[in-house]
Amino acid sequence: MEQQQPQQPKPVSKLRRPFVIAGAAVGVLLCGWYLYNNFGRATTVPDPVWTRFVNIALLMFLPIYVANLLRRVVELFLKRR
């Protein structure tokens, strides 16, 4: 059998953390807005509980994902300069 060489750790971008934190902050704001509008307004048919969980999960995941995509675009732009 072949012996595997230990893998070198991938370099982590210095921009990764600020972009993830910014995405999480946007997600928290969106979740707060969603919950405020969902509980604050008297609607005739409120959202089911499972729908609220799914919406909150999406509202937290998507801004972080988009922030990571934006970070990659910024890194590509900075490398080309």
PEGIJO-V762636 format. One record per residue. OMEGA is omega in whole degrees, 0 to 359 (999 if undefined). Layout:
BEGIN
omega = <OMEGA;OMEGA>
END
This chain:
BEGIN
omega = <180;175;180;176;176;182;176;178;179;177;181;181;177;180;185;184;180;180;178;179;178;177;178;178;177;178;178;178;179;178;178;178;180;181;178;179;182;181;184;182;177;179;181;178;180;178;173;183;181;178;177;179;180;181;179;178;178;180;175;185;187;179;178;178;179;178;177;176;178;177;179;178;179;179;177;178;180;178;182;181;999>
END
